[in-house]
Amino acid sequence: MPLTLTLTDGVLSDDAQAEAIAEITEAFLAAHNLTGNSVMTPNVTAHVNILEKGRAYAGGKPVEGAWLETKTPAFALADLQVQEKFFGDVTEILHRISGGVLSRDRIWTNGVHTVDGTWNLNGRPHLNEALGAAIANG
């Protein structure tokens, strides 16, 4: 499940970015009760995008901030309590790791559900049903 963390330059050091990704990954797994799952753990992937200052906007004005986007099958992040837990944790993780530099109102999140059958794990595509079964057995 790809996680994309986008930051304006300077809000997190390289080490802090790696720490944030590790904690956000763990938060994603924990929110779904999948900590240590042999299928999901290695397939929660992430990358960080860095935007030059002056290249991010809120309300049409330049802003320094952080954005996290998830791309998941429809059964992930489907429950409101899971959404609130995970995205709330993301906000707190980024705020804390930034040493308060990132205020909570400058951390945005969203989740995108993808088309069934578009998950390519271990070199082959999976339908949601097969992916769910593999996760349940992992």
N, C-alpha and C positions, 0 to 999 in steps of 0.2 A: 504494500500500500504506500504509494509515494507521498511523502510529506515535503512541501516546499516552503522553506523559510526565506523570506525576503527581508533584507535590512538595509537601512540607509548606512552609508559608510561611517564607521566610527562608533556606532551605538553598542557594538559588542566586539571585543578582541577576537582574534582567531581561536584562542583557547576557549573563550567564553562561548563562541559559536558551537564548537565541538561539544562542550558540556551541555549546552541548550538542546542540541539535537539528541544527545544520549538521553537526557531527562524527558524530552517530549516523546521520544520513541517508547520509553518505559511507561509514560503516562497513557499513551494510546493503548498499549497492550493491557495495562492494568484496568483501564476503563471498560474493556471488553472481557475482563477475567481471563486473559490469555498470556499472562506473564509466564515466560519460559516455554510457551507452545512451540514445538519443533517445526511446525509449518509456518506460523506467522512471524516468529521472532526474526528469522533471517530475511523475511520478505517485507518487513517494514523498512522501506528505503527512504532516503532523504537527500536533499541537496539545498545548498544555501546560495542565494543570489544577493549580490551587493550592488546597491544603487548609489551612484554619486550623489553627494549632497546637492539639492536643487533639482533632482530628477524624480522626486516623489511628492505627491500632493494630497491634501485633504481639504475639502471645501474649496478647491481651486487654488489653494495657496501652498507654497513649499512647506514640507513637514519632514521631520526626522521621525522614523517609526519602524515598526516591525509588522510583518504580515505572515500568517501561517495559513496555507491551503492544504487540504487533504483531498486525495482522490481515492475513493473506496468503492467496493461493490455495494449494492443497495442495502445489504443486510448489516453493514458496518455503520456505526454512527446513526443508526435508524431510530433509536430510543431517545426521547428527550432527556432523560436522566443521564444517559451516557454522553450525550452532546454537552450538557451543562457541566458535567464532571470534567471531561477531557478539555474542552475549550477554556473552562475556568482555570484548570491546572496550567494550560499553556500560558495564559496571561500571567499567572503568578510566577511561573518558572522564568519567563523572559524579564519580568519586572525585577525579580530577585537577582538573577544572574547579571543584569545590567547595573546592579548597585543602585537602583532607583532612577538611573538616567532615563530609562524608558518608562514613562508614566503609563498607567493602565489605559488611559484614554488615547494612547498612541500605539496600541497593540491591537491589530485587527485580525480576525480569523474567519475562515469559511470552509465549508466542506462541499465537495462535488461528488455526486454518485455517478458511476460510469455505466456504460451499456453492458448488459449481461454477455459474458463470453469474451470480454476484452482483456482478462487477466492472463498474463503469460508468466507462469511460474515454472521453474525447472525446465525451461525450453519448450513448453507447450501451453496452448491456451486452455482455460478452464471456464466452464459455465458456473454460475453462482452456486448451483446445487452441488456440483462436484467439488468446488472450492470449499464450500461449507462442510461437506463430509470430510475432506482432507484435514481441515482445521480441527474438527471435532475429534478426529483420531490422533491428532498431533499433540 
